[in-house]
Amino acid sequence: MTDLQMTLIAAGGVFVVGVISYNKWQEYKARKSVERAFASDHDDVLMRSGETPVERQEPVLDLGAETPLSPLDVEPGESRRDAAAPVVDAPAPAVPAAPAAPRAPTTIASLEPAAPLPGTTPQTPPSELAESLVDPLIDCIIPLNFEGALRGDKILPALHKLRRVGNKPIHYVGFAVSGDWEPIVHGGVYTKLQAGVQMATRTTALNEIEYSELVTRLRAVADEIGAEPEVPDMIEVMSEARTLHRFVAGHDAQLGVNLAANGAPWAISTLIAALEKQGFDVRPDGRFSMPDGEGGVLFTLSTNVTLGADTTSRLTLLLDVPCVAPARDGFGAMVKCAKELTQRLDATIVDDFEQPLLDPALEEIKGQVADFYQEMEASDIPAGSTRALRLFV
């Protein structure tokens, strides 16, 4: 091999090494540029391996020491001993802190019905109200078990998400630290919860689809508050619901008494004044109701015409029998009112076939009403009771 060939080979080798070195240098510069462009000052804890994880630090809201810690304020899982531990004063800050802005008061409603539960008053004791809200005779009761104690303001938002399936209301009660069951309220502390879904209404019984929806949604609510529901067997619940609805359907009795004008039809404007003098209250739907004196209704009256009508020749008084307690004698009060209106309006009491309804027939109906009341009493659903008013709505 000549010297020229050796020189050319050496020069070629040097050139190849130079090209490779240049490419490596360009690759290094490009990588450094990318790293600088996407560099972050924060460590990515997900990319660490074999290192001790960094403990998460939650922000702490200092509410000051205006209100002493109550033993009832201890959260589940926190021992009362830890809650009562002395607090070590922190050093004062070098710069005085600006006064905190006043916090808006937090308002969380209770889980009592928006309207008073039928048959109860604002003075009804909480324990008695709880028995009416979750009633083993007409409700399917589902216990919600959890450890420790829960405060009402912690669980109310979750419970408000499930108040009805279909047309069946759902109520909740809690076993308070005071030792009584009561409606869930803001400020209460509870060691047990119960959900109760009404198994029947005037129209339908709780069915399989509604029950499945209830269970699914209640499990989600329970997960949110850290509880575990004890769900009853669907077959048993459906059987009880159908039995209850058969009772409701068999006792859904309404009695009507008609008044027919003896002469010309009554002018609505004149009629309204006469009915108000009789003691009726006018309702937005055009019906009139006779109050029972305690916030309830004894019976109603309809003019049997639309709101825009000018006259009517017929009135109907209607008694919702299972919703009026026997002691109020709703039927007797309705008949007495009808007789007074016949004098005031020059009318006749008639049946649905326009035949006069005489005293012997009215007395016979009164006896049937008394038998009806006895049947309801024997079934532990007395007419006019909270239990009956919940079912016959």
C-alpha positions as CSV (number, residue, x, y, z in Angstrom):
1,M,0.0,0.0,0.0
2,T,1.5,3.3,-1.1
3,D,1.9,6.4,1.1
4,L,-0.9,8.1,-0.8
5,Q,-3.3,5.4,0.0
6,M,-2.4,5.5,3.7
7,T,-2.8,9.3,3.8
8,L,-6.3,9.1,2.1
9,I,-7.4,6.3,4.6
10,A,-6.2,8.4,7.5
11,A,-7.9,11.5,6.2
12,G,-11.2,9.6,5.7
13,G,-11.1,8.2,9.2
14,V,-10.5,11.7,10.7
15,F,-13.5,13.0,8.6
16,V,-15.8,10.3,9.8
17,V,-14.9,10.8,13.4
18,G,-15.4,14.6,13.0
19,V,-18.9,14.0,11.5
20,I,-19.9,11.7,14.3
21,S,-18.6,14.1,16.9
22,Y,-20.4,17.0,15.4
23,N,-23.7,15.1,15.3
24,K,-23.2,14.2,19.0
25,W,-22.6,17.8,19.9
26,Q,-25.7,18.9,18.0
27,E,-27.8,16.3,19.8
28,Y,-26.4,17.4,23.1
29,K,-27.2,21.0,22.4
30,A,-30.8,20.1,21.3
31,R,-31.4,18.0,24.4
32,K,-30.2,20.8,26.7
33,S,-32.5,23.3,25.0
34,V,-35.5,21.1,25.4
35,E,-34.7,20.5,29.1
36,R,-34.4,24.2,29.7
37,A,-37.7,24.9,27.9
38,F,-39.7,22.3,29.8
39,A,-37.8,22.4,33.1
40,S,-39.9,22.7,36.3
41,D,-38.9,23.8,39.8
42,H,-41.4,21.3,41.4
43,D,-40.5,17.7,42.0
44,D,-42.8,15.1,40.3
45,V,-43.5,12.7,43.1
46,L,-45.1,10.2,40.7
47,M,-41.6,9.8,39.0
48,R,-39.8,9.0,42.2
49,S,-38.8,5.4,42.9
50,G,-37.3,4.0,46.1
51,E,-37.8,7.4,47.9
52,T,-39.8,8.1,51.0
53,P,-43.1,9.8,49.8
54,V,-43.6,13.3,50.9
55,E,-46.4,13.7,53.4
56,R,-49.2,15.8,52.1
57,Q,-49.8,19.1,54.0
58,E,-53.3,20.4,54.0
59,P,-54.0,24.1,54.5
60,V,-55.1,24.8,58.1
61,L,-57.9,27.3,58.7
62,D,-57.4,28.9,62.1
63,L,-60.8,29.8,63.5
64,G,-59.4,31.4,66.6
65,A,-60.3,30.4,70.2
66,E,-63.6,32.2,70.6
67,T,-65.6,28.9,71.0
68,P,-64.3,26.2,73.3
69,L,-64.2,22.7,71.9
70,S,-67.3,20.7,72.9
71,P,-67.0,16.9,73.4
72,L,-69.8,16.6,70.8
73,D,-67.6,18.3,68.1
74,V,-65.3,15.3,67.9
75,E,-65.3,13.8,64.4
76,P,-65.6,10.0,63.8
77,G,-62.2,8.4,64.1
78,E,-60.8,11.2,66.4
79,S,-60.5,10.3,70.0
80,R,-62.0,12.6,72.6
81,R,-58.6,12.4,74.4
82,D,-56.8,13.9,71.4
83,A,-59.5,16.6,71.0
84,A,-59.0,17.7,74.6
85,A,-55.2,17.9,74.4
86,P,-53.7,21.3,75.4
87,V,-52.9,23.6,72.6
88,V,-49.4,25.2,72.5
89,D,-49.4,28.9,71.7
90,A,-47.5,29.7,68.5
91,P,-45.1,32.6,68.4
92,A,-46.7,35.9,67.6
93,P,-46.1,37.0,64.0
94,A,-43.7,39.8,63.4
95,V,-46.3,41.8,61.4
96,P,-49.8,42.2,62.8
97,A,-52.3,40.3,60.7
98,A,-55.1,42.2,59.2
99,P,-58.5,41.5,60.8
100,A,-60.3,38.6,59.1
101,A,-63.5,39.5,57.1
102,P,-66.6,38.3,58.9
103,R,-67.9,35.0,57.7
104,A,-71.4,34.7,56.3
105,P,-73.5,32.5,58.5
106,T,-74.1,29.0,57.1
107,T,-77.7,27.9,56.9
108,I,-78.5,24.2,56.5
109,A,-82.1,23.2,56.6
110,S,-83.3,20.2,58.5
111,L,-84.8,17.1,56.8
112,E,-88.2,17.8,58.1
113,P,-90.8,18.1,55.3
114,A,-91.1,21.6,53.7
115,A,-94.7,21.6,54.9
116,P,-95.5,20.3,58.4
117,L,-96.0,16.6,58.5
118,P,-99.8,16.0,58.5
119,G,-101.2,15.5,61.9
120,T,-98.2,17.2,63.6
121,T,-97.6,20.7,64.9
122,P,-94.4,22.8,65.5
123,Q,-94.8,21.8,69.2
124,T,-94.7,18.0,68.4
125,P,-91.7,16.5,70.3
126,P,-88.8,15.4,68.1
127,S,-89.1,11.8,69.3
128,E,-92.8,11.7,68.4
129,L,-92.1,13.4,65.1
130,A,-89.4,10.8,64.3
131,E,-92.0,7.9,64.9
132,S,-94.3,9.6,62.4
133,L,-91.5,10.2,59.8
134,V,-90.2,6.6,59.7
135,D,-93.1,4.3,60.6
136,P,-92.5,0.6,60.4
137,L,-96.2,0.0,59.5
138,I,-96.2,2.0,56.3
139,D,-92.5,2.5,55.6
140,C,-89.7,0.2,54.4
141,I,-87.0,1.0,56.9
142,I,-83.3,0.8,55.9
143,P,-80.7,1.2,58.7
144,L,-77.5,3.1,57.7
145,N,-74.7,1.9,59.9
146,F,-71.4,3.7,60.5
147,E,-68.7,3.9,63.1
148,G,-68.4,6.7,65.6
149,A,-70.8,9.7,65.4
150,L,-71.8,12.1,62.6
151,R,-72.9,15.7,62.8
152,G,-76.1,16.8,61.1
153,D,-74.5,19.5,59.1
154,K,-72.1,16.9,57.6
155,I,-74.8,14.5,56.4
156,L,-77.7,16.8,55.5
157,P,-76.3,17.8,52.0
158,A,-76.0,14.1,51.1
159,L,-79.5,13.1,52.4
160,H,-81.1,16.0,50.6
161,K,-80.2,14.3,47.3
162,L,-82.6,11.5,47.9
163,R,-86.0,12.5,49.1
164,R,-88.4,10.6,46.8
165,V,-88.6,7.7,44.4
166,G,-91.6,7.8,42.1
167,N,-94.3,9.4,44.2
168,K,-93.1,7.8,47.4
169,P,-91.5,10.1,49.9
170,I,-88.3,9.2,51.8
171,H,-87.7,10.4,55.3
172,Y,-84.6,10.1,57.6
173,V,-84.2,10.0,61.3
174,G,-81.1,9.8,63.5
175,F,-80.4,8.4,66.9
176,A,-79.1,11.4,68.8
177,V,-76.5,11.4,71.5
178,S,-79.3,12.4,73.8
179,G,-80.7,8.9,73.5
180,D,-83.8,9.5,71.3
181,W,-84.6,9.2,67.6
182,E,-85.3,12.5,66.0
183,P,-85.4,14.2,62.6
184,I,-81.9,15.0,61.2
185,V,-81.2,18.7,61.9
186,H,-78.3,21.0,61.7
187,G,-76.3,20.9,64.9
188,G,-77.4,17.4,65.9
189,V,-75.0,14.5,66.5
190,Y,-76.1,11.0,65.6
191,T,-74.7,7.5,66.1
192,K,-77.3,5.7,63.9
193,L,-79.4,6.6,60.9
194,Q,-82.6,5.2,59.4
195,A,-84.1,5.9,56.0
196,G,-87.8,5.1,55.5
197,V,-89.5,5.0,52.1
198,Q,-93.3,5.0,52.1
199,M,-94.6,1.7,50.7
200,A,-97.9,2.9,49.3
201,T,-99.8,6.0,48.4
202,R,-103.4,6.6,47.4
203,T,-102.5,5.8,43.7
204,T,-99.8,3.1,43.7
205,A,-97.7,0.7,45.7
206,L,-93.9,0.8,45.8
207,N,-92.8,-1.4,42.9
208,E,-89.6,-3.2,41.9
209,I,-88.3,-0.5,39.7
210,E,-88.7,2.2,42.4
211,Y,-87.2,-0.1,45.0
212,S,-84.1,-0.8,42.8
213,E,-83.7,2.9,42.2
214,L,-83.9,3.6,45.9
215,V,-81.3,1.0,46.7
216,T,-78.9,2.3,44.1
217,R,-79.2,5.9,45.0
218,L,-79.2,5.2,48.7
219,R,-75.9,3.3,48.4
220,A,-74.4,6.4,46.7
221,V,-75.6,8.6,49.6
222,A,-74.3,6.1,52.1
223,D,-70.8,6.1,50.4
224,E,-70.8,9.9,50.6
225,I,-71.3,9.9,54.4
226,G,-69.3,6.7,55.1
227,A,-72.2,4.5,56.0
228,E,-73.3,1.0,55.0
229,P,-77.1,0.4,54.4
230,E,-78.8,-2.8,55.5
231,V,-81.1,-3.4,52.5
232,P,-84.2,-5.6,53.2
233,D,-85.1,-8.3,50.8
234,M,-87.0,-7.0,47.8
235,I,-89.6,-9.9,47.7
236,E,-90.6,-9.2,51.3
237,V,-90.8,-5.5,50.8
238,M,-92.9,-5.8,47.6
239,S,-95.3,-8.2,49.4
240,E,-95.8,-5.7,52.3
241,A,-96.2,-2.8,49.8
242,R,-99.0,-4.6,47.9
243,T,-100.8,-5.5,51.1
244,L,-100.6,-2.0,52.3
245,H,-101.9,-0.6,49.0
246,R,-104.8,-3.0,49.1
247,F,-105.8,-1.6,52.4
248,V,-105.5,2.0,51.1
249,A,-107.5,1.2,48.0
250,G,-110.2,-0.5,50.1
251,H,-110.6,2.4,52.4
252,D,-110.3,5.3,50.0
253,A,-113.8,6.5,50.7
254,Q,-115.2,10.0,49.8
255,L,-118.8,10.9,50.6
256,G,-120.6,13.7,48.7
257,V,-123.7,15.6,49.5
258,N,-125.3,17.7,46.7
259,L,-127.3,20.9,46.9
260,A,-129.6,21.8,44.0
261,A,-131.0,25.2,43.5
262,N,-134.8,25.3,43.9
263,G,-135.1,28.3,41.6
264,A,-132.8,30.2,39.3
265,P,-129.0,29.3,39.3
266,W,-126.9,31.2,41.9
267,A,-124.7,34.0,40.7
268,I,-121.1,33.0,41.5
269,S,-120.3,36.5,43.0
270,T,-123.3,36.2,45.4
271,L,-122.6,32.6,46.1
272,I,-119.0,33.3,47.2
273,A,-120.1,35.9,49.7
274,A,-122.7,33.5,51.1
275,L,-120.2,30.6,51.4
276,E,-117.6,32.9,53.2
277,K,-120.3,33.8,55.7
278,Q,-120.9,30.1,56.2
279,G,-117.2,29.8,57.2
280,F,-115.6,28.4,54.1
281,D,-112.2,29.4,52.9
282,V,-111.6,30.0,49.2
283,R,-108.8,28.0,47.6
284,P,-106.8,29.0,44.5
285,D,-108.4,26.0,42.5
286,G,-111.9,27.4,43.0
287,R,-112.8,25.0,45.7
288,F,-113.9,26.0,49.2
289,S,-112.7,24.2,52.3
290,M,-114.3,24.2,55.8
291,P,-111.5,24.5,58.3
292,D,-111.5,22.3,61.4
293,G,-110.1,25.0,63.7
294,E,-106.7,23.4,64.1
295,G,-105.1,23.9,60.6
296,G,-106.9,21.0,59.0
297,V,-109.9,20.6,56.7
298,L,-113.2,19.0,57.7
299,F,-114.7,18.9,54.2
300,T,-114.6,20.8,50.9
301,L,-117.2,22.3,48.6
302,S,-117.2,22.6,44.8
303,T,-119.3,24.8,42.6
304,N,-119.1,22.2,39.8
305,V,-118.3,24.9,37.2
306,T,-115.1,26.4,35.8
307,L,-113.5,29.5,37.4
308,G,-114.8,31.7,34.6
309,A,-118.5,30.7,35.0
310,D,-121.0,33.3,36.1
311,T,-123.7,31.0,37.6
312,T,-124.2,27.5,39.0
313,S,-127.3,25.5,40.0
314,R,-125.5,22.8,41.9
315,L,-123.0,22.6,44.8
316,T,-121.2,19.5,46.1
317,L,-119.9,19.0,49.7
318,L,-117.2,16.3,49.9
319,L,-115.9,14.5,52.9
320,D,-112.5,12.7,52.6
321,V,-113.5,10.0,55.2
322,P,-110.1,8.5,56.1
323,C,-108.5,11.9,56.5
324,V,-110.9,13.2,59.2
325,A,-110.7,11.8,62.8
326,P,-114.0,10.3,64.1
327,A,-113.9,12.8,67.1
328,R,-114.4,15.7,64.6
329,D,-117.6,14.1,63.2
330,G,-116.8,15.3,59.7
331,F,-120.0,13.7,58.3
332,G,-122.2,15.2,60.9
333,A,-120.6,18.7,60.4
334,M,-121.0,18.4,56.6
335,V,-124.7,17.5,56.9
336,K,-125.4,20.3,59.3
337,C,-123.7,22.7,57.0
338,A,-125.7,21.4,54.0
339,K,-129.0,21.9,55.9
340,E,-128.0,25.5,56.8
341,L,-127.1,26.2,53.2
342,T,-130.5,25.0,52.0
343,Q,-132.1,27.8,54.1
344,R,-129.5,30.4,53.1
345,L,-129.6,29.6,49.4
346,D,-133.1,28.1,48.9
347,A,-131.8,24.7,47.9
348,T,-132.5,21.0,48.4
349,I,-130.1,18.2,49.5
350,V,-130.1,15.6,46.7
351,D,-128.2,12.5,45.7
352,D,-126.3,11.9,42.5
353,F,-129.5,11.1,40.7
354,E,-131.2,14.4,41.7
355,Q,-133.4,12.6,44.2
356,P,-134.0,14.3,47.6
357,L,-131.7,12.9,50.3
358,L,-133.9,12.6,53.4
359,D,-132.9,12.2,57.1
360,P,-133.4,8.4,57.3
361,A,-130.9,7.9,54.4
362,L,-128.5,10.4,56.0
363,E,-128.7,8.4,59.3
364,E,-128.0,5.2,57.5
365,I,-124.9,6.7,55.9
366,K,-123.8,8.0,59.3
367,G,-123.9,4.4,60.6
368,Q,-121.8,3.2,57.7
369,V,-119.2,5.9,58.4
370,A,-119.0,4.7,62.0
371,D,-118.3,1.1,60.9
372,F,-115.7,2.4,58.5
373,Y,-113.9,4.2,61.3
374,Q,-113.9,1.1,63.4
375,E,-112.3,-0.9,60.6
376,M,-109.5,1.6,60.3
377,E,-109.0,1.7,64.0
378,A,-108.7,-2.1,64.1
379,S,-106.0,-1.9,61.4
380,D,-103.9,0.5,63.5
381,I,-104.4,3.2,60.9
382,P,-107.0,5.4,62.6
383,A,-108.8,7.9,60.4
384,G,-107.3,11.4,60.7
385,S,-104.1,10.1,62.2
386,T,-100.7,11.1,60.8
387,R,-100.3,7.6,59.5
388,A,-103.6,7.9,57.6
389,L,-102.9,11.4,56.3
390,R,-99.6,10.2,54.9
391,L,-101.3,7.4,53.0
392,F,-104.4,9.1,51.8
393,V,-102.8,12.1,50.0
